[in-house]
Structure formats: C-alpha cells, structure tokens
Amino acid sequence: MKKILLLLAFILVGFAAQAQRIAYVDMDKIMESIPDFTKAQKELEEIAERWRQEIAKEYDKIDQMYRDYQAREVLMSDEMRKQKQDEIVAKEKEVRDLQKKRFGPEGELFVKRQSLVKPIQEKVYTAIEKYANERNYDMIFSAPDGSSIIYAKADKDVTSEVVKSLQK
C-alpha cells in the first residue's frame, strides 16, 4: 500500500512540475545585441578611462611633492617639514575624495551608468515579461547560472505564506 501511495505521489509531483513552464535567458548576450547598450558601454569606458588618467596625474603630482620633500627635508626647519607633510597629506585626501566622487558606490560613474543603461535594461525586462506572458511561462531565469529570476508570475510568490508559517 505504501508503495502505491509513494508511486502516486511521484506521479502527481511529475504532473505538477510539467504544469510549470520555466525558461532562461542569457542577459549578457541580449544586452550585447542592443546597439544602444554597446554604445553606452563604450561611452562609460571612455569616461572612466579619462577619469583614471586624471587621477593618475594627481597621484604623480603627489609623488613629485614627496620626492621634493625628501630631497629638501634636511634643509627644512621642523615647522617647514610639518607644513610640507600636511600639504602632501591634504593633497592625498583631495585625490582620494575625487576618486570616491568619480568611482564610489554612488559616484558620478554609477550615476552615469544608471542614466545610460537603466532605460535599456527596462526595455529588455519589458520584452521578457511580454514574451513570458504571450507564451505562458511561469518563470524566466538568467543564464548561465540561473541565480536570478528575471520574470515570475505573481501567483508564484509564496513570501507571505512563509512569513505566516514563521509567525506561528
């Protein structure tokens, strides 16, 4: 009897699994196929490279300041040494702040990337959602690792049920 019930359970699970339609997409390939995206990426790379060079020049200036300081250190009074050290430290802080302003988590490059890439991403997500609805897919994952859900039908979200079970 147990074997029959177990077999029946496997059959039911198999039918339930077949009822769900799941697919995946390779977001990298999709994005690379869009000319506006490749243009935006190129623009971002050019901006980033220009800013990296600017910051590198500033670090070169700091290196030169430090070499000058070392060459003249023996001839300076204690007060002059302290002043030059403070100038070098202030310049280093200024360049680190510039680097953070340009490349930090909320920096200018991030903002620029959002302004250029986000509209393209939204267009792609809308196309995926439309495709999924037209072909009755329940979920679409990103490839190759399938770690991100790109689209899921609203009735597949079981968050509230999990929360309720945790509160019991």
KAPE-V962128 format. One record per run of one state. SS is the DSSP state (alpha for helix, beta for strand, coil for the rest). FROM is the first residue (numbers start at 1). LEN is the number of residues. Records with the same first field share a line. If there is no record, write none. Layout:
BEGIN
SS = FROM-LEN + FROM-LEN
END
This chain:
BEGIN
coil = 1-1 + 20-2 + 26-1 + 33-2 + 76-2 + 104-4 + 135-4 + 143-6 + 153-1 + 157-2 + 168-1
alpha = 2-18 + 27-6 + 35-41 + 78-26 + 108-27 + 154-3 + 159-9
beta = 22-4 + 139-4 + 149-4
END
